[in-house]
Amino acid sequence: MNKDQKDKPELELQLNIVEKKLAELKSRWPSHSVQPKMVSDLEDLEEERDLLRRLLDPR
Protein backbone atom coordinates (compact mmCIF):
# COMPACT_ATOMS: atom_id res chain seq x y z
CA MET A 1 0.00 0.00 0.00
CA ASN A 2 1.49 3.33 -1.00
CA LYS A 3 1.16 6.59 0.91
CA ASP A 4 -1.68 7.84 -1.31
CA GLN A 5 -3.77 4.75 -0.66
CA LYS A 6 -3.18 5.04 3.08
CA ASP A 7 -4.20 8.72 3.11
CA LYS A 8 -7.36 8.17 1.08
CA PRO A 9 -9.56 7.10 4.05
CA GLU A 10 -8.42 10.15 6.02
CA LEU A 11 -9.18 12.46 3.09
CA GLU A 12 -12.60 10.87 2.65
CA LEU A 13 -13.30 11.37 6.36
CA GLN A 14 -12.26 15.03 6.14
CA LEU A 15 -14.44 15.49 3.04
CA ASN A 16 -17.40 13.96 4.86
CA ILE A 17 -16.91 16.34 7.80
CA VAL A 18 -16.65 19.38 5.52
CA GLU A 19 -19.78 18.37 3.60
CA LYS A 20 -21.70 17.98 6.88
CA LYS A 21 -20.54 21.43 7.98
CA LEU A 22 -21.67 22.87 4.64
CA ALA A 23 -25.09 21.25 4.96
CA GLU A 24 -25.45 22.55 8.51
CA LEU A 25 -24.45 26.07 7.47
CA LYS A 26 -26.86 26.06 4.53
CA SER A 27 -29.67 24.87 6.80
CA ARG A 28 -29.16 28.03 8.91
CA TRP A 29 -28.89 30.31 5.86
CA PRO A 30 -31.40 33.19 6.19
CA SER A 31 -33.59 34.27 3.31
CA HIS A 32 -32.41 37.87 3.70
CA SER A 33 -29.56 39.80 5.29
CA VAL A 34 -26.86 37.14 5.29
CA GLN A 35 -24.07 38.04 7.66
CA PRO A 36 -20.61 38.44 6.11
CA LYS A 37 -19.21 35.81 8.49
CA MET A 38 -21.61 33.22 7.09
CA VAL A 39 -20.59 34.05 3.53
CA SER A 40 -16.93 33.77 4.49
CA ASP A 41 -17.53 30.43 6.23
CA LEU A 42 -19.38 29.13 3.17
CA GLU A 43 -16.57 30.15 0.83
CA ASP A 44 -13.93 28.59 3.10
CA LEU A 45 -15.81 25.31 3.39
CA GLU A 46 -16.45 25.16 -0.36
CA GLU A 47 -12.75 25.76 -1.06
CA GLU A 48 -11.75 23.04 1.40
CA ARG A 49 -14.31 20.64 -0.09
CA ASP A 50 -13.05 21.32 -3.63
CA LEU A 51 -9.43 20.77 -2.58
CA LEU A 52 -10.25 17.47 -0.88
CA ARG A 53 -12.18 16.32 -3.95
CA ARG A 54 -9.20 17.14 -6.18
CA LEU A 55 -6.86 15.26 -3.86
CA LEU A 56 -9.12 12.22 -3.89
CA ASP A 57 -9.71 12.25 -7.66
CA PRO A 58 -6.91 14.23 -9.39
CA ARG A 59 -8.16 13.60 -12.97
MOPAC internal coordinates of N, CA, C and O (Angstrom, degrees):
PM7 1SCF
backbone

  N    0.0000 0     0.00 0     0.00 0    0    0    0
  C    1.4656 1     0.00 0     0.00 0    1    0    0
  C    1.5233 1   108.27 1     0.00 0    2    1    0
  O    1.2310 1   120.59 1   -54.59 1    3    2    1
  N    1.3283 1   116.47 1   125.41 1    3    2    1
  C    1.4637 1   118.55 1   178.75 1    5    3    2
  C    1.5203 1   110.53 1   -86.19 1    6    5    3
  O    1.2310 1   121.29 1    -6.03 1    7    6    5
  N    1.3238 1   115.14 1   173.97 1    7    6    5
  C    1.4660 1   120.65 1  -176.18 1    9    7    6
  C    1.5267 1   111.88 1   -60.18 1   10    9    7
  O    1.2310 1   120.08 1   140.82 1   11   10    9
  N    1.3442 1   117.45 1   -39.18 1   11   10    9
  C    1.4608 1   120.70 1  -179.34 1   13   11   10
  C    1.5230 1   111.67 1   -62.62 1   14   13   11
  O    1.2310 1   120.45 1   139.15 1   15   14   13
  N    1.3226 1   116.75 1   -40.85 1   15   14   13
  C    1.4581 1   120.07 1   179.64 1   17   15   14
  C    1.5229 1   110.91 1   -67.22 1   18   17   15
  O    1.2310 1   120.43 1   144.19 1   19   18   17
  N    1.3206 1   116.79 1   -35.81 1   19   18   17
  C    1.4549 1   120.98 1  -179.48 1   21   19   18
  C    1.5286 1   110.43 1   -70.39 1   22   21   19
  O    1.2310 1   120.01 1   144.81 1   23   22   21
  N    1.3238 1   117.58 1   -35.19 1   23   22   21
  C    1.4608 1   121.54 1  -178.35 1   25   23   22
  C    1.5234 1   112.62 1   -78.82 1   26   25   23
  O    1.2310 1   119.92 1   160.62 1   27   26   25
  N    1.3120 1   117.76 1   -19.38 1   27   26   25
  C    1.4638 1   120.67 1  -175.35 1   29   27   26
  C    1.5323 1   112.73 1   -57.01 1   30   29   27
  O    1.2310 1   118.49 1   133.28 1   31   30   29
  N    1.3386 1   120.47 1   -46.72 1   31   30   29
  C    1.4736 1   118.44 1   178.67 1   33   31   30
  C    1.5315 1   112.79 1   -60.73 1   34   33   31
  O    1.2310 1   120.12 1   144.03 1   35   34   33
  N    1.3098 1   117.38 1   -35.97 1   35   34   33
  C    1.4671 1   120.76 1   178.54 1   37   35   34
  C    1.5288 1   110.32 1   -67.19 1   38   37   35
  O    1.2310 1   120.35 1   137.33 1   39   38   37
  N    1.3180 1   116.94 1   -42.67 1   39   38   37
  C    1.4696 1   120.58 1   177.83 1   41   39   38
  C    1.5244 1   111.05 1   -63.88 1   42   41   39
  O    1.2310 1   120.44 1   139.82 1   43   42   41
  N    1.3359 1   116.76 1   -40.18 1   43   42   41
  C    1.4613 1   120.07 1   178.61 1   45   43   42
  C    1.5236 1   110.66 1   -64.89 1   46   45   43
  O    1.2310 1   120.39 1   141.77 1   47   46   45
  N    1.3242 1   116.86 1   -38.23 1   47   46   45
  C    1.4629 1   120.90 1   177.63 1   49   47   46
  C    1.5315 1   110.12 1   -64.41 1   50   49   47
  O    1.2310 1   120.61 1   134.66 1   51   50   49
  N    1.3293 1   116.43 1   -45.34 1   51   50   49
  C    1.4675 1   120.30 1   178.57 1   53   51   50
  C    1.5288 1   110.71 1   -61.63 1   54   53   51
  O    1.2310 1   120.36 1   138.65 1   55   54   53
  N    1.3291 1   116.92 1   -41.35 1   55   54   53
  C    1.4605 1   121.15 1   179.04 1   57   55   54
  C    1.5292 1   110.11 1   -62.39 1   58   57   55
  O    1.2310 1   120.58 1   136.93 1   59   58   57
  N    1.3138 1   116.49 1   -43.07 1   59   58   57
  C    1.4596 1   120.94 1   178.69 1   61   59   58
  C    1.5315 1   110.80 1   -59.69 1   62   61   59
  O    1.2310 1   120.56 1   135.85 1   63   62   61
  N    1.3163 1   116.54 1   -44.15 1   63   62   61
  C    1.4716 1   121.39 1   179.64 1   65   63   62
  C    1.5261 1   110.57 1   -62.83 1   66   65   63
  O    1.2310 1   120.45 1   134.43 1   67   66   65
  N    1.3214 1   116.75 1   -45.57 1   67   66   65
  C    1.4668 1   120.96 1  -179.41 1   69   67   66
  C    1.5308 1   110.25 1   -63.17 1   70   69   67
  O    1.2310 1   120.22 1   138.11 1   71   70   69
  N    1.3331 1   117.19 1   -41.89 1   71   70   69
  C    1.4657 1   119.71 1   179.79 1   73   71   70
  C    1.5252 1   111.08 1   -65.54 1   74   73   71
  O    1.2310 1   119.69 1   143.85 1   75   74   73
  N    1.3226 1   118.20 1   -36.15 1   75   74   73
  C    1.4654 1   120.88 1   176.14 1   77   75   74
  C    1.5266 1   110.88 1   -66.09 1   78   77   75
  O    1.2310 1   120.48 1   139.77 1   79   78   77
  N    1.3284 1   116.69 1   -40.23 1   79   78   77
  C    1.4671 1   120.25 1   177.23 1   81   79   78
  C    1.5224 1   110.77 1   -63.56 1   82   81   79
  O    1.2310 1   120.47 1   139.16 1   83   82   81
  N    1.3320 1   116.71 1   -40.84 1   83   82   81
  C    1.4633 1   120.79 1   177.68 1   85   83   82
  C    1.5278 1   110.88 1   -62.04 1   86   85   83
  O    1.2310 1   120.43 1   134.71 1   87   86   85
  N    1.3126 1   116.79 1   -45.29 1   87   86   85
  C    1.4696 1   120.65 1   179.95 1   89   87   86
  C    1.5238 1   110.33 1   -62.24 1   90   89   87
  O    1.2310 1   120.52 1   138.34 1   91   90   89
  N    1.3207 1   116.61 1   -41.66 1   91   90   89
  C    1.4585 1   120.91 1  -179.77 1   93   91   90
  C    1.5283 1   110.41 1   -64.86 1   94   93   91
  O    1.2310 1   120.60 1   136.61 1   95   94   93
  N    1.3292 1   116.47 1   -43.39 1   95   94   93
  C    1.4647 1   120.42 1   179.08 1   97   95   94
  C    1.5279 1   110.72 1   -63.06 1   98   97   95
  O    1.2310 1   120.63 1   135.11 1   99   98   97
  N    1.3205 1   116.41 1   -44.89 1   99   98   97
  C    1.4679 1   119.94 1  -179.48 1  101   99   98
  C    1.5237 1   111.59 1   -65.48 1  102  101   99
  O    1.2310 1   120.07 1   150.80 1  103  102  101
  N    1.3281 1   117.46 1   -29.20 1  103  102  101
  C    1.4675 1   119.65 1   178.80 1  105  103  102
  C    1.5306 1   111.50 1   -70.50 1  106  105  103
  O    1.2310 1   120.60 1   157.72 1  107  106  105
  N    1.3331 1   116.46 1   -22.28 1  107  106  105
  C    1.4704 1   121.34 1   178.58 1  109  107  106
  C    1.5270 1   112.39 1   -96.11 1  110  109  107
  O    1.2310 1   120.67 1   178.50 1  111  110  109
  N    1.3325 1   116.32 1    -1.50 1  111  110  109
  C    1.4678 1   121.58 1  -174.16 1  113  111  110
  C    1.5299 1   110.14 1   -64.40 1  114  113  111
  O    1.2310 1   119.50 1   -58.17 1  115  114  113
  N    1.3224 1   118.56 1   121.83 1  115  114  113
  C    1.4706 1   120.85 1   179.89 1  117  115  114
  C    1.5377 1   111.17 1   -75.78 1  118  117  115
  O    1.2310 1   121.64 1   -23.03 1  119  118  117
  N    1.3056 1   114.47 1   156.97 1  119  118  117
  C    1.4697 1   119.85 1   178.47 1  121  119  118
  C    1.5271 1   111.39 1   -69.46 1  122  121  119
  O    1.2310 1   121.06 1   148.84 1  123  122  121
  N    1.3291 1   115.58 1   -31.16 1  123  122  121
  C    1.4676 1   121.36 1  -177.06 1  125  123  122
  C    1.5224 1   109.02 1  -137.43 1  126  125  123
  O    1.2310 1   120.96 1   -19.19 1  127  126  125
  N    1.2955 1   115.77 1   160.81 1  127  126  125
  C    1.4680 1   123.02 1   173.22 1  129  127  126
  C    1.5288 1   113.43 1    53.62 1  130  129  127
  O    1.2310 1   121.18 1  -121.36 1  131  130  129
  N    1.3064 1   115.35 1    58.64 1  131  130  129
  C    1.4711 1   120.33 1   177.69 1  133  131  130
  C    1.5214 1   108.74 1   -71.69 1  134  133  131
  O    1.2310 1   121.02 1   -48.40 1  135  134  133
  N    1.3104 1   115.65 1   131.60 1  135  134  133
  C    1.4655 1   120.42 1   179.98 1  137  135  134
  C    1.5280 1   110.15 1   -73.17 1  138  137  135
  O    1.2310 1   120.31 1   -37.56 1  139  138  137
  N    1.3285 1   117.01 1   142.44 1  139  138  137
  C    1.4671 1   120.63 1  -179.91 1  141  139  138
  C    1.5316 1   113.24 1   -54.94 1  142  141  139
  O    1.2310 1   120.04 1   145.68 1  143  142  141
  N    1.3109 1   117.54 1   -34.32 1  143  142  141
  C    1.4692 1   120.97 1   179.46 1  145  143  142
  C    1.5239 1   110.72 1   -62.31 1  146  145  143
  O    1.2310 1   120.33 1   141.35 1  147  146  145
  N    1.3166 1   116.97 1   -38.65 1  147  146  145
  C    1.4675 1   120.19 1   179.09 1  149  147  146
  C    1.5317 1   110.71 1   -66.81 1  150  149  147
  O    1.2310 1   120.54 1   139.70 1  151  150  149
  N    1.3089 1   116.58 1   -40.30 1  151  150  149
  C    1.4639 1   120.73 1   178.39 1  153  151  150
  C    1.5273 1   109.76 1   -63.51 1  154  153  151
  O    1.2310 1   120.70 1   136.13 1  155  154  153
  N    1.3123 1   116.26 1   -43.87 1  155  154  153
  C    1.4581 1   121.56 1   178.63 1  157  155  154
  C    1.5272 1   111.08 1   -62.31 1  158  157  155
  O    1.2310 1   120.62 1   135.28 1  159  158  157
  N    1.3266 1   116.42 1   -44.72 1  159  158  157
  C    1.4697 1   120.77 1   178.10 1  161  159  158
  C    1.5249 1   110.99 1   -60.71 1  162  161  159
  O    1.2310 1   120.79 1   137.18 1  163  162  161
  N    1.3289 1   116.10 1   -42.82 1  163  162  161
  C    1.4664 1   120.81 1   179.05 1  165  163  162
  C    1.5281 1   110.71 1   -60.95 1  166  165  163
  O    1.2310 1   120.67 1   132.61 1  167  166  165
  N    1.3192 1   116.33 1   -47.39 1  167  166  165
  C    1.4639 1   120.19 1  -179.64 1  169  167  166
  C    1.5269 1   111.12 1   -61.97 1  170  169  167
  O    1.2310 1   120.25 1   136.85 1  171  170  169
  N    1.3318 1   117.12 1   -43.15 1  171  170  169
  C    1.4628 1   121.15 1   179.63 1  173  171  170
  C    1.5284 1   111.50 1   -62.25 1  174  173  171
  O    1.2310 1   120.70 1   134.94 1  175  174  173
  N    1.3222 1   116.27 1   -45.06 1  175  174  173
  C    1.4654 1   120.07 1  -179.84 1  177  175  174
  C    1.5269 1   111.40 1   -66.34 1  178  177  175
  O    1.2310 1   120.18 1   140.65 1  179  178  177
  N    1.3286 1   117.26 1   -39.35 1  179  178  177
  C    1.4625 1   120.07 1   178.36 1  181  179  178
  C    1.5301 1   111.05 1   -65.45 1  182  181  179
  O    1.2310 1   120.30 1   140.82 1  183  182  181
  N    1.3201 1   117.03 1   -39.18 1  183  182  181
  C    1.4668 1   120.30 1   177.37 1  185  183  182
  C    1.5247 1   110.80 1   -64.57 1  186  185  183
  O    1.2310 1   120.51 1   136.25 1  187  186  185
  N    1.3243 1   116.64 1   -43.75 1  187  186  185
  C    1.4629 1   120.61 1   179.13 1  189  187  186
  C    1.5317 1   110.66 1   -64.12 1  190  189  187
  O    1.2310 1   120.50 1   137.75 1  191  190  189
  N    1.3328 1   116.65 1   -42.25 1  191  190  189
  C    1.4622 1   121.21 1   177.98 1  193  191  190
  C    1.5309 1   110.43 1   -60.63 1  194  193  191
  O    1.2310 1   120.35 1   134.07 1  195  194  193
  N    1.3271 1   116.93 1   -45.93 1  195  194  193
  C    1.4597 1   120.80 1  -178.82 1  197  195  194
  C    1.5237 1   111.34 1   -63.91 1  198  197  195
  O    1.2310 1   120.11 1   140.08 1  199  198  197
  N    1.3180 1   117.39 1   -39.92 1  199  198  197
  C    1.4642 1   121.03 1   177.76 1  201  199  198
  C    1.5277 1   110.55 1   -63.25 1  202  201  199
  O    1.2310 1   120.27 1   133.55 1  203  202  201
  N    1.3113 1   117.08 1   -46.45 1  203  202  201
  C    1.4701 1   120.30 1   179.93 1  205  203  202
  C    1.5207 1   110.89 1   -62.04 1  206  205  203
  O    1.2310 1   120.46 1   139.83 1  207  206  205
  N    1.3190 1   116.72 1   -40.17 1  207  206  205
  C    1.4695 1   119.77 1   178.05 1  209  207  206
  C    1.5144 1   111.09 1   -62.50 1  210  209  207
  O    1.2310 1   120.55 1   138.88 1  211  210  209
  N    1.3356 1   116.55 1   -41.12 1  211  210  209
  C    1.4797 1   119.90 1   178.92 1  213  211  210
  C    1.5240 1   110.53 1   -65.92 1  214  213  211
  O    1.2310 1   120.07 1   142.05 1  215  214  213
  N    1.3121 1   117.47 1   -37.95 1  215  214  213
  C    1.4603 1   120.43 1   179.47 1  217  215  214
  C    1.5273 1   111.29 1   -67.38 1  218  217  215
  O    1.2310 1   120.78 1   144.86 1  219  218  217
  N    1.3168 1   116.12 1   -35.14 1  219  218  217
  C    1.4623 1   120.16 1  -179.33 1  221  219  218
  C    1.5297 1   112.16 1   -77.89 1  222  221  219
  O    1.2310 1   120.22 1   148.89 1  223  222  221
  N    1.3243 1   117.19 1   -31.11 1  223  222  221
  C    1.4670 1   121.25 1  -177.14 1  225  223  222
  C    1.5304 1   108.46 1  -139.64 1  226  225  223
  O    1.2310 1   120.15 1  -100.30 1  227  226  225
  N    1.3315 1   117.32 1    79.70 1  227  226  225
  C    1.4762 1   121.43 1  -171.91 1  229  227  226
  C    1.5187 1   116.14 1   -73.68 1  230  229  227
  O    1.2310 1   118.78 1  -169.23 1  231  230  229
  N    1.3131 1   119.93 1    10.77 1  231  230  229
  C    1.4838 1   121.90 1  -178.33 1  233  231  230
  C    1.4689 1   112.38 1   -48.88 1  234  233  231
  O    1.2310 1   120.10 1   180.00 1  235  234  233

